[in-house]
Every structure is written in C-alpha cells, then in structure tokens.
Amino acid sequence: MAKQKIVVKVSMSNEKKTRKALKIAVSLSGVESASFVGSDKDQIAVTGEGIDSVELTTLLRKGVGYTELLSVGPVEEKKPDAKESKPAEVLMQFNPYQYYYNGYDLPYYVY
C-alpha cells in the first residue's frame, strides 16, 4: 500500500479536546505523523500507511464531538533538486592527536 494523507475537521473548543483528538489520531495503527493544519488549527492531517479513514472519523466523533472527513489522498513526495550542492569550506577540523592545554582542546585550523 502507498502512503496516504487524511485531513479531518474536528470541533475542538478547548485545550483538553485538542490534546484528546491528537491522542486518538496517533493511536491508530499505521499512523506515522499527525499535525494541525488550517487557518484556525481546527483540522488534523494524519499521514501513514494503511489507515482506515472511517475508523479515524468514528473514533474522533465518539471521543471529541463533531468530526468531518475532508479529504483522503496520496502523500505528495518531495523530489530532490538536481543541483549539486557545493560542500562548505572546513574552517575548523577536529584532530584526535592534538595537544591539550589545561584540559581544553586547542583548535586545529585548516586553510
């Protein structure tokens, strides 16, 4: 199965219901992450593999209150850029054989 993203709108009037809704969302098997989305942070986006959206909605309705299933779809994978990044210059390098001065490391500079 492919990863999927489920967005659910939940009526969360106080902090206790917010915590409870997130706890219910991450308790399902297959959930990898859950986060708040939307302008009012009243939507929960759940990402994972093999998540039952109906079970998620039913559990949230029983535990928190009014819940509306907004969308179910595949996760959009980020593609790596084709550009090759140039490694940063090393300004200071650790040398395990360097001398110690009063118990402190002396920096070893590379130019």
Steps between C-alpha positions, in 0.01 A plus 500: 500500500606857443521775755186706535404830655165541675369844598223513762321808634429472872313738729753563776376767737766473770854372560381175657303401189793599278738269686244220505437526125871482421543206739219310327645576156846364579365191680390333175726241343696619197512867600843658448417862576211724598494878497261794518431681175263769382465865585336439840697180573170314512606234250721197562717360219591136559770338286578129485453171328186286524292742709125446505344844453154389612640354824694822565190713448281274716749499789534879487122541500466276807789660689487868408178590325407627155747370239497540123719303258639755252741311276682174447783481250856392429793677663684741274865393498762772481747446220864587566646788306719417201755758610814368660571696811856612553635385837575777746862581573640347813613778729577291805572129509526268798834322535498213751880520539517867590647629822296606799549820697363495858253228404357693202539417132711727289327573169665371186432737207499394136545765233 
